[in-house]
Amino acid sequence: MIKLTRLNGKKFMINAIYIETVETFPDTTITLTNGKKFIVKDSIEHVKEEILQFYQSIHVLNVSNLKEEDDDEK
C-alpha cells in the first residue's frame, strides 16, 4: 500500500499493485486496473517513488539487479 493525499488534503492508502497509469493533467491522476481514478496532490515523481518502495518492500523489484543489467547493456 502507498500513502497519498487527495486534493482536499485528506490522506489515504492505495494498493500499488492495481495501478495501471499515473498521469499529470496538471494534477496527478492515478488510474487503477478497474478504471477507477484518483486525483492526488502528490507529484508524479513522489507517486513513482512510493510505488518503487512498495514493490521493493514486497520483494517484487530488486533495484540492484536492474542496475547491474543496465551496466551490462552499455
Buried (B, 14 or more C-beta within 10 A) or exposed (E): EBEBBEEEEEEEEBEBEEBEEBEEEEEBBBBBEEEEEBEBBBEBEBBEEBBBEBBEEEEEBEEEEEEEEEEEEE
